[in-house]
Amino acid sequence: MELRFAFAVNNEGIFQKNHFGDADKYLIFDQVSDKIVLSSEEINKFKLLDEEHEHGSRKKGEAIVKFLKEKNVNVLVSTQFGKNISIINEHFVPVKVVLEQPEEIADVIGKHLHWIKDEWENGPGDFKLFTIKSGVMKSAIK
């Protein structure tokens, strides 16, 4: 099974210190063999949804989940995740990164695909958070 990734980036196409749901757009990458290849770009039309009532609202989180599931995404990649990570990890493998350039992240993820793929295949409903810095760390979500 091949994986599909959503990278949370700003309008310039780089990662910023924002929660996943606050991204300007999502770069959709597909796994092709052992590489991660850009396939499309999706504007985050839910960025401001229900924000006047509550930052990181459940309504916003559920709308983003529904949208990305319809796009057949399996893995979410961002510099930060907010309180909706408890909704996210029921449906997607979350990956937290520190690098800014999507191409660099795609290369690093390509080297560690087997761990993320294993998590997708064996952890449905309660996926662990992967943190990629100089190495990869997998941890439970509280």
N, C-alpha and C positions, 0 to 999 in steps of 0.2 A: 504494500500500500504506500502510495506517495503522499506526502504531507503538503499542506498549504499554509502559508504564514501571512499574518497581517502585521506590518511594521508601522508603529504610530509615530508620524513625523510632522514637522511644521510645513508651511507653504514652500519653503526652500528645499524641502526633501531631506532634512537632517533631524536626528533625534534631539529633543530638548528635555529639560527637567519638568515634564508635565505628566499628569496621570494619563493612562491609556485613552480614556474617554474625552480628554481635552485636546487631543491631536487635531490638527487642521485637516489631515488626510491620512489614509492608510495605503501603504505600498503593499500590494499583494505579490508574494513570491511563491513559486511552485518548486517543489523538490523534483529535480530531474536527475535520476541516478544518484550520485553523491554530491550534487551541486544544488544551490538555491538560486533560482533565476527569476528576475522580475517579470511579472506577467500583466499587471494592470495597476491602476491608481484609482482610489475611491475617495471622494470628498467626504469628510465626516459631517453629515448633515444633522447629526444629533448633538453636536458639541455644546450647544446652548439649551438643549431640551430640559425643561423643568429646573434650570439653574436659578431662576428667580425665587424658587421655594427652598431649594436645598442643593448645595454643591455636592456633586457625586450622587445624585438621586438614584434610587432604585429603578424608577421609570426610565431614566436615561440609560442605565446599565442594561436593563432588559431589552431596550430598543437596539442598542449596539450589538448585543448577543444575537438577537434575531437576524439583524442585517448581515452579520458576519457568518452565521450558520447558513444563511441562504447563499452565500458566496463559497460555501464548502471549506471554510477556514478551520484549521485544527489547532494552530499555535499563534498566540498573541505575543508580540515583542515590543517592549517599551522601556523607558528609563525609570518609570514609576508606575505603580498600580495603587489605586485608592481603596476605599472600603468596599467597593463593588468586586474586589478580587474574590470574595466568597461566592459571588454569582459566576464570575468568569471561570473559576477552576472546576465548576460542574460541567462545563462545556468545552473548554480549551486548555491546552497546556500553556501556562504563562511563563514568559522568559523575560527577565530583567537584565538590561545591558547598561554599560557605562560609556561605550564608544558612541560617537555622533554620526558617523558615516554608515549608511545602510549597506554599502558594498563590503565594508570591513566586517560588519556583523554577519552578513550572508556568508562570507568566507569562514568565519569562526564557527558558525552554526553548522556549516557543511562538514567541518571536521568532527563535530559531535552529534551528528544526526542520529547515530545508533541509540544514544541515550534518550533523546527526545522521542524518537519513534517507539522505543520500548515503553516509555511512559504513556504515550498515546494508546498503545495496544493493551497495556496491562493496568492502567489506572483510571478507567472511566468513572466519572462522577466525583472524583476527589483527587484531581491532578495536583502534583507537587509543583512548587515554584522553582525554576532554574534561574540561577544568577550567573551571568557570564562577566568575569573580570579578566584576570590573567589566566584563570582556569574556569571550571564549571562546578557550581555547587547546587545540590538539589535539597530543598527543604520543605517541610510541611507548612501549610497555610493555616494560620490561627484564626 
